[in-house]
Amino acid sequence: MKLRTRFRAFRPAGMLLLCLGIILISVTSLYAQDVSITGKITGAGGTPLPGVSIQVAGTTKGASTSADGQFKLNAPTGSTLKISFIGYLSKEIKVTNATPLHITLEEDVQKLNDVVVVGYGTQKKATLTGAITTVSMAQQEGRPLTNASNALQGVPGVFTNLSNSQPGVDRSTIRIRGVGTLSSNEPLVLVDGIEYSMDELNPNDIETITVLKDAAAAIYGSRAASGVILVTTKKGKGASKINYSYYRGVQKATYLPDIIDDPIAYMKLKNQANLNEGTTKVDYSDAQIAEYEKGMATNPILYPANNWYNIALKNGVIQKHDLSVAGSTDKYQYRLSLGYLDREGILFGPGNHEKKYSVGLNTSMQVTQRLRAGLTLDGYYRNYTQPFYNSTWEYLARALPILTDTLEDGRYGNSWMRTSGRNNWEHPRMLSYNGLQTKIVQRFLATIFAEYKLPFDINYNIKFGVDKYDGQLTQFTPRMQTFDPKTNVATNWNNPNTAPRSYKTDYNDMNIHFYNTLDWKKTFAAKHNLSVMLGASYDNFDKDQFDASMYGYLDGTLDALSAGVYWNATSGNTTRDVLESYFGRANYDYDGKYLFEAAFRYDGSSRFAPGKRWGFYPSASAGWRIDKESFFQSRLIDVLKLRASVGQLGTQAVALYSYTPSVSMGEDYSFGGNAPVLGSGAAVTSAVDPGIKWEVTTTYNAGVDVNLFKSRLAVTVDVYKKITDGILRAVALPSQVGNLAGPKRNVGRVDNTGIELVLQYKNNIGNLDYSVYGNASYNKNEVIDLRGEKIYSGNTITQAGYPIDAYYVLLSDGIFQSDEEVAKSAFQSGKTKAGYIKYKDINGDGVINGDDRVALDASSSVPKWTFGFGFNLGYKGISLSASFQGIAGVKAYPVGNLALPFVNGANATKEWLTDVWTPTNTNARLPIVTTGTNGVDNFRGSDFWLRNNSYVRMRNLQLGYSLPDRWLSKVKISKVNVFVNGENLLTFSRYKDFDPEAVLDQSNLYRYPMLKTFNGGLNVTF
């Protein structure tokens, strides 16, 4: 009530002041005549600086320099021009009648990112003590980024992997400084301080993405053990501007398996594989092969020679439009944006399309001298499609050259030839064009915030955010049949009793976030700088899901649930997850020389039982600016800062209600008798541990920042260690104990130890500006303790002394060259013969079995090395940039279709035609050809099939041109930049079967491949 009364009292006075201000401005304008000002702005070396902001103080008038550093604007005589440019010291110039002006800006010692976003605030980079990396999205302009997470590729200490480029779901997996737990390792992402998915933002609305990698993340204690990513959205700055950007491009697969597409070669090799396995029965008789070879010349429908990758794939098309209007004064700032993305994928059929519509609003107003309030809105409406049977890429990997595409009348064919493992042919065209999944998502994050200046220089900040997610997944499949091209006999692909059928899933989530902070800053005796922040937050996550399905449809004309005849199933669930937190931070520096920071967070989570819900996470860091010491005199070194930090972070990575027994439905009971009757029932199926609590990660970091040669060269080195203890994981129980699944318990420790190096050099030669940069990170992941347990998964193991998901395989010892060598070696199987892979008998018992497997110091999921590098060139408005990214120290082990030959009736790659062992080709790279289904001896899990998955990839190559200001001034346009762009153009890797990035931590080759993109566009500012 007092605050409202105060506002009411303010209004008449405010209106009076506003009127007086208008009168004064009007009178002043009669005497202050505008003059035309021209000039040029350069750096200390005389290099023109494009994009420098020139603002007339106290007005909305402004301009920016062109590519050659020129500018032109009108301003009153005696007014002040405020000149600012990222990386340079700001300058103010008084307006006189003397023009043109030649203004030289001096480089800021701190260079880029002078102010860095940190938890619940910002800090000067000069006084920063944590390990933080910031990505400016302005440097990503023009790239075909469909999701913001893809912009983090090549960031030091961050491993970003995109294994699926399917429109609508092409989001990167992000790991910060390794993998520390056996459950979720996803970092915490906050957008303008509110938890939200960065991939639900339009990349064009993002200003910066900041990664907190060490104890700097401890202010977010809960869920921060895997790192924190802070996304800052764009705000209006300076004079009102309208910006429009557009690009359009084509996309194609980077890698595809080199399949056998010659039907005769395929059939003969498949027969040879059968014979090599010791059977006399082959799939294709000599008469059939002869008939097929003869018929290929006259009847391509009955005797096809199909390469199904060529049939199914086309060039994709991507286009994007963005429009924004933004500006600011001393009283308000605003930015409103609209975005549209349309993307047609590379696969045939309707299930391969994505559309996104985005809106962004960021506005604030200085309501009173003490109160500033604002509103932000980030929203997406998107939809994408995929085939109903979404294993299309698996079906492509299983398609054979002898599979007929369509008959003359358009019906889908199969093959008249009997093939083992292909009782029901998976027809890629039929499954891509018939049956569809459509996902529609609308998600909006709305926040209101206020900043109020209290007495004693205390600032009160409050923010309330609502994250609303509504999604709908609609699925429909009609009845599908294929036909024998010889006999016309139909084969049902799906069961006619349940097809056509329809499914629908409704998602309705509401997340509420609220936090408020008190900030206080004070400088004592001109050199002692102290700041303190205290805060509290509340997060509530409500999820609601409902599913229903029907079948018994006449055809695919009507697919609504009510159009079905028979009910199939309904289900639904609701959950609630709550987190309450208190936190604080204190910073002190003496003259910018000695730097200290301490922080804490106290979190309570509903995922744990009462009494176990709260966790306390402290952190501390310190820094020393040696270059500011009086004893330090160097013409070479401009900045020399040492940093160190230690902190604890938490993880609540368990499912809801894991601490309490839950009852599962569908546990039916048999009442016995001559005619047993099943009665519906429910039962507890897993044990629980009510004492589970937070995982705790302790992180240590030491770093040094060095700027040399007038800050042209910047070097940063960090070494770190992360110790995750009390890992939340499922612990197995003996089946005799009620046959229950094991409970989640705090058991285990994992360490990550690493080093990061970042280099950047900037300079100019005359009008040529250039910069080169690079970074490399090494991370050693090691399981320290699992209390003796070993966790097996396929060809990997997790056990003490090795990285998580280390490969656990037999060791190969070449290829048997004779049956005599087989007889003298350890027994492998009754089928072993010359040409088969030979394995080492590790335990010396004369038999090769699972006891001979060994763990390797190689993970299937996280590389030891990650790195990125690139360059930027600029010359009189022409710009050229390139960025590269890569990984090393990681292995891949694909299995299944095409990774192995003839798996359950699938095809093989051409290397099995040329590189296999035969009695006359004993130095072959591959063993004797056998099928991946029955040739078990050759395809046991062994290091023979491990592949080096290291790669270096050119992520982006861009050529741009900024039109000269003398052209644009005639049409009153501030900036026009045109560009051409290439994404994923080059990849260097020893792995050639598929894209090395796509198969990382994957066990098959059937997935949407990585894409090369060629695009061009423009960016216009009015």
N, C-alpha and C positions, 0 to 999 in steps of 0.2 A: 504493500500500500504506500509506503514512503517513497519507493522508487517511482511508482505511477504518479504520485503527487508532484514529484520533482519534474517529471516529463511534462506534466500539464503546465507547471509554472514556467517551464522553459520555452514553450511554444510561442507566446506573444513576443518575448524578447528575441527569440530566434528569427521570427518573421521580420521584426524591425531591423535587426542586423542585416538580414538578407536584402531588404529593400535599400538600406543605406549602401550596402556593397554594390548593388546594381547601379545606383546613382553615381557612386564614386568611379566605377569602371567606365560608365558612359561619359562622365566629364573628362576623365583622364584620356579617353580615346580621342577627344577633340584636340588635345595638345600633343599626344604621342603619335607621330606619323610613322606608318610602317615604311621600312626601306627594304629593298631587295638585297639579300645577302647571298653571296656565292663563296665557295671555298673548297679546299682540299684537305683531307685529314690523312696523315701518314704515321707510320711507326718511327722509332728512333733512327732506323736505318734508311728512311726515305721510302719504305714500301707502302703503297696505297692500302688503306684499310676499308674494305667493303662492309656494309651493314652496321656502321657506327651510328648510334642514336644521338640526334641533336634535338633537344627539347627547349622551347622557350619557357623559362621559369614562370610559374603561376598561370599558365595557359594550357590549352590542349594542342597548341600548334607544335608541330615537330616534323622532322624529316630523317632520312637515313642516307648514308653515303652509297654511291653506286659502286660497281666493280672496280673502277679506277680511283676510288676515294673521293669523288666529287659530290657536292651537295648544293642545294639551292632552296631557300625559303624566305618568307617575309616576316619581319619582326620589328617592333617599335624601337626607335633609337633610345639607348640607355637601358634597354632590357638586358637580361642575362641569358646566355645560352648554356644549357647544361649538356655536357658531352660525356657519353659513357659507352664502354665497349668491354665485353668479357675478356679478361686477361690483361687489361690495361687500367691504369689509374684514371679516375674520372677528372674532368677539368671544367671550369666555368670561364666563359668569355663575355665581356661587356660588348654590347652592340654599338658600333659607331657607324659613321658614313663611309669609313674606309673599307673597301672590298677590292679584290677578293682576299679571303683569309687563308693563311696556310698554318694549320694547326698540327702540332706534333704531340702524340700521346706516348707516355712512357709505360713500358711493360710493368705490370704488377709482379712483384717478386713471387707472390703466391700463385700466379697464373690462374688457370681455370678452377672453377668450383671453390671460389673464395669462401662461400658459405655452404656448408654441407648439412643436409637433412639428417637428423639423428632422432632417437626416440623422443616423442613429445616436444619437438623443438628443432632448432638449428644451432650450429656452432661454426665458428670460424675455422677454416682449414688450418690456419697457422697455429691454433691452440688445440687441435684435435689429438687425442691420445689413443684412439681405437683404430682397428683395422677395418676400414670402410672403403668401398669402391662405388663410384657414381657413374652411371651411364647417361649421357645427354641424348635424348631422343632427337634433338635437332641434327645430330650427326647421322641419324638413321633415315633422314628424309629421303623419300624416293624409293626406299626398299619395299618390296612387296611383302610386308609383314602382315600376315593375317591374324596373328596373335602376339601380344606383347612379350610373352615369355621367350619367344624366338629371338628377341633382341639381346639376350644375355649370352649368346654363344661367343666364346672367346674371352669372357671376363675373368680376370685372375682369381683363382681360388674357387671358381664356380664351374661345375661340370653340367652342361646343358645338352640334352640328347633328345632329338626329334626322331622317333622310330616309326611314325605313321603320318603320312601327308594327306590323308583322306580329308576332303572338304568337310568342315564342321567339327572335326575332332583332332586337328593337327596342333596339339599342344605339347610343349617340351616338358620333359622331366628335368627337374633342377635339383642338384645336390651341391651343397656348400661345404667345402672342406671334408669330403668323404662321407661315408655312411657310418653312423654311430649306434644304430639300434637294429633289432630284428623285425621291427614293425614299420610304421610310417616314418620316412625320412624327409617328408615334404617341409620346406621352410614356411614360416609364417609370413603371409603377405598382407600388408596394410595399404590402403589407398587413402591418402590424406588423413592418416591416423585411424581409419576404420578398417576392420578385417573384411577383405573382399578379394575376389579373384581378379588378378591383373588381366587375365584373358577375357574377361567380360567388359573390358574397356576398349575403346577405339584407340589404337596406338597413336593416332594423330592428336589425341587429347592429352597425351602424357608429356610432361616437361622433363622429368628425370626419374630414373630408377636407381635407388641406393641399396646396396647390399651390406648388411651388418654381419661381420664374420667372426668376431671374437666377443670379449666381454661387453662390447658396446651394445650387444643384443640383450644383455641381462636385464635391462629395464623392462623387457617383455618376458621376463622369466618363464612363464608358462608357455609351452609349445615353441620355445625359442631355441631349443637345443640344436635344431637343424639349420639355424640361421634365420635371419629376418630380412625381408625385402620391403622397402618403403617406396611406394609409388606416389609421386607428386604430380598433380594435374596442372595443366596450363592455366594461367590467369591473364587478365587484361593488363597491358603495360603501355603507358604513354598515350599518344594520340590515337583516336579511333581508327581502326583499320579493318578492312574486309579481306579475308584470305580465301582463295580457292585453289585446291590442288586436285590433280587427276593423274592417274596412270592406267595403262592397259597393257596386258602382256599375254604371252602364250607360255604354256608349261608342258613339259614332257618328262618321262622317267629318266633318272640318272643311270640306273643299272637295271637290267633284266636278265634272268637266267638264259643261258645259251642252249635252248632245248633242241632235241633231235626233231626236225620237222620233215625228214624224208621217211615216208611210211615203210619202204623196203628196208632201209638201214635200221629203223626202229624194230621191225619184226625179227630180223635176223639176229640183232644183238639181244633181244629179249629171249629168243630161243637159246642162244649161246649161254646166257645167264642161267637158264633152267638146266641145261646140260652140265654146266660147271658145278651145279649143286648136287650132282649125282643122280638125277632123275632122267628117265628116258622119255618122259612126257613133256611136250613143248606146246606152246599156245597156238602156234601157226604152222600148218603143214606146208610142205613144199608146193603142193598144188594150189593152196590158197595164196601163197606169196606170188606164184607165177600168174595166177588169175588177176591178182591185184595190180601187179606191175603192167600187165597188158591193158587192163581196163582204165588205168590212170589217163591214158592218152585220149579216151573217148567219152568217159562218164565221170566227171569230177564230183558228182553228188554221191554215186555209189562207191567210188574209189577216190576219196579226197586225199589231199596232201596239205593239211591245214597246220599253220603255225598260229596257235590260238592267242598268243600275245599280240601278233600282228592284227588279228581279227578284232580283238576286244579293245585295243587301246587306240587312242587318238590324241591329238593335241588338246590340252585343256586351255581355257580362256579365263583370265582374271581381269577385273576392272574395279577401280575404286574412285569414289568422289568424296571430297571433304570441303565443307564450307564453314567458315567461322567469322564472327564479328567480335571485336574486342577493343577495349580501351580502358583508360584510368585517369583519374585526377587525384588531387589530395583528399577528396571527399568520398570517392567511390571507385570501384573497379568492377569490370564485368567481362565475361567471355561466354558467348553462346555458340555452339557448334552442332553441325549435323553431318552424319557420315553414312555412306552407302557402299557396300561391298557385294559384288556379284561374281560368283566363281563356279565355273563348270569344270568338273574333273576330267581325268584322262580315260575313264572307263566308259564303255558304251552302256546305254540304258538310262532310265530316269533316276536311278538311285545313286546319284553322283553329283549333286548340286547343292550349293550353299548361297544363302542371301543373309546379309546383316544390315540392320538399320540402327544407327546409334544417335544419341542426343547427349550433349554435355552442357552444363550450366555451372558457372563459377562466378559468384557475385558477392560483393560485400560493400558496406556503407559505413562511413564514420557518422554514426547517429548523433553523438554528442562529442564533446572534447574527450570524454573518458570512455565512451562506449562505441565499440565497432561490432557490427553483426553481419552475418552473411548466410548464404544458402548455396549449396552445391547439389547437383543432380547428375548422375551418370546412369545412362540407361541403354539397354540393348534389346532389340527384337530381332531374333534370328531364327532361321529354319534351315534344316538340311535333310537330305534324303540319302538312303542307302537301300540296297536290295533286302527283301524280307529274309532270305537266307544270306546272312551277312558274311559268310565264308567264301565270298566270290573269288578271292585271291587263292584260296586253297583249291577251289574247283579249277581255276586256270592252271595251277601247278599240276593238277591231275589230268588235264585234258590231253588227248592223244592225237597224233596227226591222222589217225584212221577214223576219228569221230566226225560224222557228217554234221554240217552246220544246219541248213534247212533243206527240206525237200522242195520240189518244183512248186508245190501249192502253198509253201510257206510254213508247213508244219515242221516241228523240230525233230531232227534225226538223232539216231544213235549209231550203232555199227552192226553190221551183219556178221562180224567176226567175233567169236567167243574169246574173251580175254579174262584171265584170272584176276579176281578182285573187282570186277566191273559188272556185277549183276544188275546194277541200276546206274546208268551213266549220268554223271553230273554234267549237265549241258550248260556251259557258261552263258550263252546268249539267252536261253530260256530262263535261267535263274536271275539274270540281270534285268530282263524286260518284264518279267511277270512276278508280281508280289513286291510290295514296297513298304519301307519304314520311313515315316516322316516324324522328325523331332522339331517341335516348336518351343522356343524358349523366350520368355520376356523377363528380364531382370533389371531392377532399378535400385540404385543406392541413393537415397536422399538424406542429406545432412543439414542441420542448422547449427550454427556456432556463434559464439559471442566472446568478445574480449573486453574486459572492464578493468580500468585502472583504479585500484583502490588506494587509499592513503599509504604513505610510507613507500611509494614506488613498487607496490605489490600489484601484479597483474593476475586477474582471475580469468581462466579460459574454460569454456564449457562447450561440449560438442555432443550432439545426439544424432544417431544415424539409424536409419531403417533400411534393411536389405531385404527386398521382396523378390522371391524367385517363383515363377510359375512356369511349369513345363508340361508338355503333353506329347507322349509318344504313341503314334498310331501305326499299327501294323496290319497288313492284310495280304493273304496269299490265296490265289485261285488254285483250282485243280490243274495239275501239270502232267503232261504226257510227252514221251518221245516215241519215235516210230522207226522201226527197222526199215532202212531204205530198200531192202530187197523184198521183204515179205509184207511190209506195211503193218506188221503186228505192233500194237501199242503196248508200252510199258508205263505204268503209273510211277511218277516220281514221288508224289506224296499220296498218302492214304485217302482215297475218295470218300471214306466215312467221316473224315475230319477236315476235308478241304473242299470248298473254300472255308477259311476261318479268319476271324478278326480278333485282334487284341488292342487294348487301349490302357495306357498307364497315365495317371495324373499325378503331378508333383506340385506340392503347395508348401513352400518353405517361407518362414518369416524369421529374420534374425534382427535383434535389437541390440544396439551398442550405445553405451553412454560413458563418457568420461569427463572429468573436470580436473583442472590443475591450478595451483597457485605458484607463480614465479616471482622471484625477487632477485634483482641484480644491483650491485653497489660497487663503486670504486673508492678505495680509501688511499689517501696520500698519493694519489695519481698513479700508483704502481700496483696496489693490491686489488685484484679484481675477484669478486666473489659472486656466485649465482647459486640459488637454491630453488629446487622445484619439488613440490609434493602433489600427489594426485591419487585418484581412485577411479576405478572403472567397473562396469557391469556389462556382461555379454550374455545374451539369451538366444539359444538356437532352437527353434521349433520346426520340426519336419513332419510332413503328412503325405502319405502316398497311398494311392488306390489303384488296383488293377482289376480288369474284367476281360473276359474272352468268351466268344460265341462261335459256333460253327453251324453248318446247315444252310449255307447261302445258295441262292440259285446260280449266280455268277458273280462277276466283279463289278457290276454296275452300281449296286448299293452295298456299301461296306460299313454302314453304321451298325452299332451293336444291336439295336432293335430290329434290324433287318435279318438277323440270324434266327434260326429255328431252335437250336439246342444250346442250352447253357453249358459252358465248359468249366469255368472257374471264376471265382472272385476272391480278392484278398486285399488287405490294407493294414497299415500300421502308422502309428504316430510316436514321435520321440521328443524329448526335451533335454537340452544340455545347457547347464548354467555355469558361468565362471565369474567369480568376484575377486577383485584385486585391489591392492594398495601399493603404491610405489613412490620412489623419491630419488633425487639426484642432487649432488652438490659438486660444483666446480670452483676451483681456485687456481689463479695463476698470478705469479709475481712478475710484473712488467713483461708479460708474454714470454717469459724465460723459463720459469719453473711451473710445470703444469700438473694439476692433480684433479682426479675425479673419483667420486664414490657414488654407488647407486645400490638400490635394493628393490625387490619386489616380493610381495606376500600374496600368494594365490590360493584360492579355494575352488575346488572343482567338484561338481556333482557326480563325476565318474568314479569317485572313491567313496568308501563307507564313512559314515560319521566318525570322527576321531582320526581319520587318515586323509582328510580332504585338503589340508593346508600345507603349503610348502613355502620356505623362505629362501630367496635367491639373491645373495649379495655379489657385488663386483667392485673392483677398484682398478684404477689405471693412473699412470704417471708419464710425464714427458719432460724432456730437457732440450731447449733450444740453445745448443752450444754456440751457434753462430752469433747469438746476442751477447755472449760473454765478452768483457773488455779484453781478455787475454787472447781471444780468437781473432786473428787477423789473416785474411786470405783473399787474394784476388781471384782465386779459382772457385771457391765454394761460397755460394750465396746463402744457402739454407742447409743446416745440419741439425736434424731433430732425432732424438732417441725416444722410443716409446716402449712401454711395457704394460701388460694388463693381466688380470686374473679375475675369473668370475664363475658363478654357477648358474645353470639354466635347467629348466624342467621339461619333462615330456609326460603327457597323460595319454599315451598311445594305447589305450585299451577300449574295447567296445563299451557302449553304455550298459550299465547294470552288470558288469563283469564280477562285481564283488558279492553278488547275491544269487542264490540258485534260481534258475528260470525254468519254466515248464514248457516243453515243446509239444505241439499238437501233432496229430497224425501217428501217434504211437499206438497202433491197434493191438488188441488182445485176442488171443484164441481161447475159446472156452472148451475146446476138445470135443470128445464124443465121436460117434460114427460119422457125423456130418459137421465138422468143425465150423464154427461161426466166428467171424471176426467182428469184434465190437470196437467202435471208435474209442480212443483213449488218449491220455496225455501222460507225459513222464518227464522227469529230470534226466537229461542225457549227458550232462557234463558236470564235473566237479568245479568248485570255486574256492578261492582263497580270499576271505573277507579282509585280510590284512594287507592287500596290495596297496602301494603308494606310488608317488611320483618317481619316474626315472630321474636321475640327477647327472648332468653333464658338467664337468669342471673343465674350463678352457684356459690355457695359458698362451700368451702371445708376446713376442718381443720384436720390435721393428725399428727401422731407421729410414728417414726420408732425407734425401740429399738433392739439392739443386746446384748445378754448376754452370760455368760459362755464361754469366748473366741470366741464369735460369733457362737457358736454351735446352739444357739436358736435365731431366728429372729422373731420379732413381729411387725406388722404394723396395725394401727387402723386409719380409716378415717370416719369422719362424714360429711354429705353433704346436701345441699338443692339446688334444681333446680326449678326455677320459669319461666314458659313459658307464655308469655303475647302476646296479639294481635294475637291469633291463627287464622290461615287461614282456614276457613271452609265455607261450603255452608249454607246460611241462607234462611229458607223457606219463601215464599211469599204467601199471600192468592190467591186462584185460580181465584178470581175475577179480579186480576190485570193481565189481558192478558193471564192467565193460563201459566205463564212463570216459568221455574225452577229458584230457588233462586240464587242470585249472591254469589261469594266468597267474604268474608269480614273478616277483622281482629277483631274477636269477641271471647273473652274467655280467661281464665287463668287456667292453670293446674300446680300443685305443686308436686314435688317428693322429699321426705325426707328419708334419709337412713343412715345406718352405715355399715361399712365393717371391718372385722377382718381377718387377715392372720397370720398363725403360721407356722414355719418350724424349725425342729430340726435335726441336723446332728452330727453323732459321729461314733466311731468305738470301737469294742471289739476285740483286737488282729487283725486277718486278716479279720474280718467281719466288713464291712462298712454298715451303715444303715442310713436312713433318713425317717422321717415321716413329713407329712405336712397336712394342712387343712385350709379351709377358709369358712366363712359364711357371707352372706350379707342380710340385711333387707331393704326393700324399701316400703314406704307408698305412694301410688298414690292417689291424690285427685283433683277433679275438683273444682276450687274455684269460678268461675263465668262463666256463659254462657248467661248473661243478661236475665235470667228467662226462657230460652228455655230448653226443655227436648227432648233428641234425643232417639227415641225408635228403637230397632232392635231385632226382635224376642223376646226372653226371657231376653233381657238386656236393660238397660237404661243408658244414660250418662246425669248426672245432677249435680248441685252444691252440695258439701258435700259428694260425693261418688267417688269411683275410676271410671276411664273410663271403659265402658262396664260392669257396675255392674249388677248383676242379679236382675231382676224385676219380682217377681213371687208371687203367692198365698202361704200362709202358711198352711201347712197341719196340721191336728189335729187327726192323727190316721186313723183308718178304721171303718166305720159304722158296728156295731155288730148286729143291728136289724132294721127292718122297723120302729119300734116305735121311735128309736133314729133318724132316718131320718126325721120323721114327726115333731119332736120337734126342729129340727135344721133349720138353714137358708136354704132357697130354693136354690138348685143347678141346677137341671134340672128335667124334667118329668121322666127320666129314673133312677134317683138315687135310690139305694136300698142297702140292707145289703151287705157288701163286697166291696162297693165303698169307695174311699178316701174321707175323710171329710176335709173341708176347713174352716179356721177361717173367721168369718164375721168381718173384721177390722173396717168398718165404721158403723156397727150396723144397717143397713137398712133392714136386714132380707133376703137379696138376695146376692148370691155369683156371682160376675162378675168382670170385669177388674178394677173396683174402689177399690177392696179389695187387689190389689197387693201392695207389699212393696219392696223397694230397699234394698238389702243386701250389707254388706261391704265385698263383695267377687267379684273379677274380673274374667271374663272368659278368659282373654288373658295374664295377667302378674302376676306371683306369688309374694307373699310378701317376701318369703325366697328363696334364692338360696345358694347352698353350694357344696363344693367338698373336697375330702380328699384322701389320699393314702400313699403308702410307697414304698421305694426302698431298696433292699438288695444286697450286693455284697460280694462274698467270692471266692478268688482265681480263678477269671475268670467266675464264675457262678453268674448270676444276676437274681433277681426275683423282679417284680414290679407289683403294682396294683393301679388302680385309680377308684374312685367312684364319682358320681355326683348325685345331687338331687334337688328337689324343694318342697316347702310347702306353704300353704296359698293360694291355688287356687282351684277352683271348675270346674267340667265339667258337661255339660248337653247334652249328645247325644240324638238325636231323629231320627225318620225314621226307615228304615229297620233294623231289629234285635235289635236295641236299644229299640224299642217297639214291641210287638208281632203282627204278621199278618198285617203289614201295607200294604194296597192296594194289598193283595194277596201274600205277602212275608211270610217267615218262622218265627219261634220264637226260642229262646234259651231254653235249657233244664230246666232252673230254673222255667219256667212257667208250667212245669209238676209236680214239687215237692213243690214249695214254695208259692203257691197262697192260698188266703183265700177261704175256703169252710165252709158250716155250721158245719162241723166236724173238721175244722182246723182253728180256729178263731184267733190263735196267729201267723198267717203266716206273713212273711216279705213283700209279695206282695199282692196287692188287688185281687179281683175276676177277673178271666181272661176274657178279652174282646179284641176286635181287636183295633189296633192302629188307624184304619180308622174311625170306627163307635162308639167306646167306648170313646167318647170325654170327658165324665165326669171324667174318671180315668186319662186321659192324658192331662189335662189342665196344663199350665206352673206353676209348683209349686215346693217348696223346697223338696217335696217327692222324686223327681227324680234327684235332685242335687247329684253329687258324689264327694267325696273327691279325688282330683287328685294328691295328694302328692305322691312322690315316691323317692326311693333311688336305684340307678342303678350302678352295677359294669360295668364301661365303658370298662375297659381293664385289662387283666391279662396276663403277659408275662414272660416267662422263657427263658433265653438266656445263651449261653456259648461261651466264647472267647477262641479259640484254643491257646495253649501256643506258645510263640515266638520260643522256641527251635525246635518245629515241623515245624513252618512256614519258619524259616531262611534257611532250607535245600532246599526249593522250591522257595525262594526269594519272598515270599508274606508277606506284612506288617501286615495284619489283616484279620482274618476270624471270623465272629460271626454268630452262628446259633441260631435260636429262634423258639419257638412255641407261639401262641398268641390266646387269646379268647376275643371277643368283645361282649358287652351286654349279658354276660353269666347269670347274676342274676339280678332280679328286685324285689324290695320289695314295695308293694303298696296295699292299701285296694281296689283299683279299679281293678276288675277282668274281665270285659266284653271284654276289648281290651287293647292294649298297652297304658298305661297312658300318655306317651309322645306323641303318635300319635294323641290322641283325644284332646290335649290341644288347646283351642280356635277353636275347630271344633265341628260341630253339628251332625256328623254321624259316623258310624263305617266302611263305605265302602271306604277304602283307602289302598294304598300299605302299608303293615305292617312294623314295625321295624324289623330289622334282627339281629340274632345271627350269628357271624362269627367265624369259627375255621380255623386258617391258620398257616402255617409254612414257614420259608424261611431262607435266609442267606445273609450276607453282607461281601463282599470281597474287600480288598484294595491291589493293587499291587504297 
